[in-house]
Amino acid sequence: MFRLDEGPKVYLHREPIDFRLNINGLSVLVEQGLGLDAFASCVYVFSNRRRNQVKILGWDRNGFWLLLKRLDKRQLFAAKSEVSGLHQMDMFFNEAEAEGASTQAAAEETDDDKIDVPAHKRAKRGPKALDPALPREVVRHELPEGERVCPHDGTRLSEIGVEVSEQLDIVPQQVRVIATSG
């Protein structure tokens, strides 16, 4: 267990970091990115891109410690190297935000965009289908007549399938879909 006294300064890193960084990566970021001493009696606070988690790095007499905190309702905003006192640490260590928090279901989404997985529904992966009402321009790539013959036995080749990819092409004052097959 660790304890924060009024002595250590708290540095808040403003830009989001890659949350896969461990103690070594964060200490290098403190020294090279912030230009500070990672072994000082300071606390360094980092956040992820969504600003819903923080990592807090500190040095104790016998090594580093790293604390990960998930912020349920609050987000972290601060200047890049803002020094704050212990009174601002309540924002990260206060467990009261969990008490009394009402859990409300997120906006219900259609079942067409969900896949049933035990205990929850997962959104389908991949690009969404383009609106079928949009005008389409079909571009077809075909083999020349001379290449539609099998080189081994001379029989005529027949089409066994078509691969179609669509891309949304936005022209000023005009929106259309180009369907490419071949």
N, C-alpha and C positions, 0 to 999 in steps of 0.2 A: 504494500500500500504506500502511496506517496502523498505528500501534503504540500500544498502551496501556501507559502507565507506572504507577507506583504513585500518582501524583499525583491523577488525576481520581476524583471520587466517582461512584458508580453508583446511580442512582435506578430502582427497579423500580415500574412502574405496575401496580397489582393488578387493576383491572377490565379485562376484554377490550376491545379496540378494533376498529373497522372497519378491516380490513387493506387497504382501498383507499386509506387515507390516505397521502399522500406526504410529502415533507420539509416542505412548507409547513403541511399539516394537523397533522402531529405537533409542529412547533415551536409552533403556536398552542395545541395541547393542553398542552404543557409550561408555557407562560406562563399560560394562563387556567385550565386544569384543575388543575395542580399548584402554580401560583403561584411558579414558579421561572424563572430566566433561561435561555432556550434558548441564549444565546451564551456561557454560562459554560463553564469547562473541566470539564464533567461529561458523563457518559454516561447516556442515558435509555433504559430497556428496556421494551418493550411486548409484549404477547402477544395472540394471537387467542382466540376463544371456546373452541376445542378444546384450547388450551394446547399445541399441537404445533409452533408457529412463534413466533419472536420477531423484532421489529424493534428495532434498536439505533440511536439517533440521537446524533450527536455534532457538535461544532463544532471545526473546525480553523482555523488562521490565515487560510486563504483561502476557507472555506466549510463548509457542512454536509456530512456523509457519512452514509449510511444503509446499514446492514447487515441483511440478511434471513437468518435461520438457521432451518432446519427441524430440530426435535428429534424424533428417531426413537423413543426409548423413555422419555424423561424428560418431566416436565411442570413448568411454572413456577408456583411459589406464593411469594408474598412480600407483605409489608405494602404499603399504597398508596404511601407515600413512604419506604420503608426505604432507608437509606444503607448500602451495603456496600462492602467493600474489594476490592482486586484479586483476592484469593484466591477470591472467589465467581465471578469472571468465567470461571474454568476450566470451570464448568458449561456455559457457552455456546460457548466456543471449543475445547473439547477434542474432537478428532476420534477419540479412542480408542473412543467408543461405536459407531462404524461398524465398527471392526475386531473380528473375532470374533463379531459379532452373527449369530446363526443366523436364517435366514429360514424361517419356518414359515408354511405356507399357512393362511389364515383358515378358519374353520369352513365346511365345504362347505354350500352352499345348494342347494335343489332347482332343477332346470333349468326347472321350470314358471314360476318367477318371474324368469327371465333372458331376455334378447334377445341373440343372437349378434352381436357386433361384432368386426371384425378385431382380434386381439391381446387381447381381454378380453370379459367378459360384463357387460352393463349391466342393472341392475334396471329392471323395467317401471315407467313413470310412471303417475300417477293413483291414485285411491283403490282400495283392495282391495275385492273383492266381499264383501258381507255373507254370513254363514253361511246357507245355504238352509234349514237346520233350524229357524231362529228363526221364531216365529209372526209372521205378517204381517197388517196391517190395510190393506186396499186403499181408497184415496180416489180416486174418479174424477170429473174435472171434465168435464162435457158441456155442449154448447150447448143452449139452450132450443129447443123444437120450432119456434118461429117463425123462428129464425135458421139453421135447417138447410136453407134454400132459397137457391139462387143468385139474387142481385139482378138479374143481367143477363138470364137466360133462364128463370128460374123452375123449373129442374130441382132435384130433391132432391140435397143434398150427401151424399157417402158418405165414411166414414172411410178414409184412405189410409195412416195410420201412427199409432203411439202412442209417445210419449216418456215413459219411466218413470224417475223419480228416486227413490232410496231414502235414508232417513235413519234412523239408529239412535235410537230413543226409549227412554230408560231411566227407568222409573217405579220408585220404591222397591218392592222385592220382586217386580218384574215387568220383563222385557225383551222388547221387540217391535220389529218393523220396519214402518214405514209406507211403502207403495208408492203414489206419486202419479202419475197418468197423465192425459193430456188434451191 
